[in-house]
Amino acid sequence: MTGHGVPAGVARGGEPHFGYGSNMSHHALAMKDVFVTSMTRAVLRNWRLVFNLHVPNDPLEPSYANVEPCEGAEVHGVVSVLDSSNVERLDRLEGSGQAYGKVRVTVTTYDGEETQAWMYCCTSEFLEKQPHKMLELKEVPPSRRYLDVLLEGARSSGLKDEYITALAQRPVSPLPKLELSEAALSAAHKRLWSVEEVSSADPAVTALRGLVISLAPEPVFIRKIMGGEDKTLMCASRMPGENPDCAEKLSRAHCEYVNATVASLLGKGCAIVGKTADWERYERVFKERLSRSSPA
């Protein structure tokens, strides 16, 4: 694919990356601690958006966005320009070399100018070379949270209304439901963990909504991300919108997503091994929020 220079709307002095998924969202990029020089609306022609980067055995986030060639189709997104440090950070977070490979593509800005940009995408040939076998190419509806992140990015970037409307009509997968058995609650009340104990546990544990959960069955990279501290607010902050900075600012949607995170971990063989001093506080907040009617 050949390039045609850098349009006026695309800043120089960095590496252009075409984002079509969560990387369209300023909120999602900020959560990744990634900062861009500029963002320009653009179209990738003869490709289509698919949710086929499937994570087996993960009902919380069953699939992520990907693209594949398709004659006559279009993928709308943004060209973000990043400096080298932010490129390196985004490569790590996007699993470059494990989840997504990078290809060079030609995109057309909304002003009609063509430019080259890097793009993350995944193919069957790429996955076959990966030793971890944690992903597969299979179309599965994404979570409501993940689709909402894409919609937030598409709207805030000013993508075309018809593209946003079509994106909003994509089906989503339901969140796993948390049902704490008597045995699970009994395990929670057997031990009160201090902050220091949570941070130093080996194998790693995490704290979610006051529950301490062993991450022993999880891969090392999940233990590094989730382990060592209370991750309730971090999980809640994955939702689009304002990030809560304390339990009392959690919304019903936040509580549902945190509960689903716990349910997903337990479903993968992780076990509740105790509780934190915040157990009663979280219980009070969660019960109050979840007693409210769901928004129409």
Stockholm file with secondary structure:
# STOCKHOLM 1.0

chainA/1-296         MTGHGVPAGVARGGEPHFGYGSNMSHHALAMKDVFVTSMTRAVLRNWRLVFNLHVPNDPLEPSYANVEPCEGAEVHGVVSVLDSSNVERLDRLEGSGQAYGKVRVTVTTYDGEETQAWMYCCTSEFLEKQPHKMLELKEVPPSRRYLDVLLEGARSSGLKDEYITALAQRPVSPLPKLELSEAALSAAHKRLWSVEEVSSADPAVTALRGLVISLAPEPVFIRKIMGGEDKTLMCASRMPGENPDCAEKLSRAHCEYVNATVASLLGKGCAIVGKTADWERYERVFKERLSRSSPA
#=GR chainA/1-296 SS CCCCCCCTTSCSSSEEEEECSGGGCHHHHHHTTCCCSEEEEEEEEEEEEEEEEECTTCSSSCEEEEEEEEEEEEEEEEEEEECHHHHHHHHHHTTBTTTBEEEEEEEEETTSCEEEEEEEECCHHHHHTCSSCCCEECCCCCBHHHHHHHHHHHHHHTCCHHHHHHHHTSCCBCCCCCCCCHHHHHHHHTCEECHHHHHHCSSCEEEETTEEEECTTSCHHHHHHHCSSBCHHHHHTTSSSCCCCSGGGCCHHHHHHHHHHHHHHHHTTCCEEEEETTHHHHHHHHHHHHTSCCCC
#=GC SS_cons         CCCCCCCTTSCSSSEEEEECSGGGCHHHHHHTTCCCSEEEEEEEEEEEEEEEEECTTCSSSCEEEEEEEEEEEEEEEEEEEECHHHHHHHHHHTTBTTTBEEEEEEEEETTSCEEEEEEEECCHHHHHTCSSCCCEECCCCCBHHHHHHHHHHHHHHTCCHHHHHHHHTSCCBCCCCCCCCHHHHHHHHTCEECHHHHHHCSSCEEEETTEEEECTTSCHHHHHHHCSSBCHHHHHTTSSSCCCCSGGGCCHHHHHHHHHHHHHHHHTTCCEEEEETTHHHHHHHHHHHHTSCCCC
//
